[in-house]
Amino acid sequence: MVGQTPSEIIFEMEKVKVIHYKPLKRKVSRVPLLVITPILSKPYILDLYPGLSFIEYLVNQGIDVYLVDFGIPDDSDTNLAFEDYVFRYIPSAIERVLETSSSKTMSLLGYCLGGVFTLLYATFNDSNPIKNIVLVASPVDFSKLDLHYYYWRNIDVDRLVDTFGNIPPELIIFSFNVIAGIKNPYRYLKKSKNFLQNIKDREYMKRELLINRWLIESIPFPAKAFKQLIKEFFYENALVKKRLRMAGKSADLSRIKCPILILSHSADVVAPPESARGLLQLISSHDKEIVEVSGGDAGHIDIIIGAEGPEVTWPKTASWLKDRSNQN
């Protein structure tokens, strides 16, 4: 069973839910944390099972944790755009978290594309209540995505959307696997070897089977938002080049002034450290830090639930947030 950290749904809007994880001890941090998840995958990778759960760890550290689950889009959601997430869903979630926690400020943690949404929210909303930002495995400069950048720049996204509508997750996962295999031809051989060598290790097998379940259960990408992702971020790299406009507003990352922590994995083919590092030069924050971890063979996931998660990502995130969240 995945997602076992005790929680309750405190807000629903269309298919979107805001989940509050029940405190397991007296809160140490006065500032709540809202986790922004990617829209391609189910969020339980952050709460895989007791003992291997980023969420459980943060709650045990006394952080008041909330999470946005954007739900599973269907054929009625083909017109969902980035604007819906950045100007409707996330602001509504933030409003409810502040109300529930009786706080005036909060921290945001964005994982993968959730980190892009986090940055967009922060740059489009000058008077936002965000005290701290944490980005985990989030791409920023899409020209630094190596093979992914060239792969998606050569895709006719209009034809792809005309063919499929919402983009099946299998198409995106296929591209990830192809590129990961090109970058490291021995990756899958190594994974197969590790699987056979650890087949009697119950903990290892449980983790691997649940990761594979999570990948199989990846969800469709709304058609309009996918077009924006490819055209604005891969074709134009518009966020970094200050050419991105949404809802009549221009995205300018220099508007971000709050403390920011970036966590990247050297083996991540989805969001390599080079893609995130440039953000440090684009924001106006004085308190900014990037931490690069290594190890494992699936960096984008290992940074959360590989050995690097409990050893680096989890404690670094918790201590960094608590150091910056004692005052409201």
C-alpha positions, 0 to 999 in steps of 0.5 A: 500500500502506497501513500500511508502517511496519515492525511486528510483532503482539505480542499477540492476544485474540479479534479484538484485536491489539496492534502494535509498530512496530519502532524505526528509531533508538535510542530517545529516550523510555524510556516507550512509547506505546500508541495507542488507535484508534476502533472504527468505522474501520481504524487505517491512517489513522494510517500511511497511507503513507511520508512521510504517516504519523503513526506513522512520524513518531513512530517516527522521533522515537525513540518506542517506539510500540504500537497497539491494533487492535480488529479487525472485528466480525461478527454474533458481536460484537453484545454487545460493550460499552464494558466489554469495551474499557475493562476487558478489551481495553485493560488486557490490551494495556497489560499486554503493552506494559509487559512487552514494553518492560520499562517501569513506565509508559506514555503513551496516545494516543487518536484520536477515540472511542479518546480516550473509551476512553482517558479511561474507562480512566484514570478507572476505574483509579486505580492505572493506569500511565499517565504521559501522555495525548494526545487527538487529535480526541476528543469529551468534552462531547457537548452541544458536538457541535452538530448531531451532538448534536441529530441522534443525540438524536432517533434511536430507537437501540433500533429502529435496533439491532433493525433492523440489529444491528451498525450499518453504517458507512454509516449513521454516515458518512451522518450525518457527511456530511449534517451537514458539508454543512449546516455548510458547504454549499460543502464538497463543491463545494470538494472537487470543485474541488480534485480537478479542479485537482489531478488531475495532482498524483500526491501529491495524488491518492494521498492523496485516493484512499487517504482515500476507500478508508479511508472505504469500508472503515469497519467496523460498530459493535457493537450493544450498544456503539452503544446505550451511545454514544447513550444514555450520551453523546448522550442523557445526556452522562453522562461530563461530568455524572458520571452514567456507571457501568460495571461497578459503578464511577462515572466521575469525570474528576477522578481523572485527574492525569497530564499531558494534551495535547488536539489539536483542529481548528476544522473538525472536525464530529465532535469540535469544540474546544468539546467537548474544551476542557471536559475541562481543568476536569474533570480534576485534572492541573496539566500540561494543554494544548489546541492548536487547529489549522485549515485544510483542509476535513475537520478530523477527518482533516486533523488527522492527514494534512492539512497540519496533521498534519506541521506541527502535530500530529505535531511537537507530540505528539512533542516534548510526549511526549519532554519528559515521558517521560525518566524512568520 
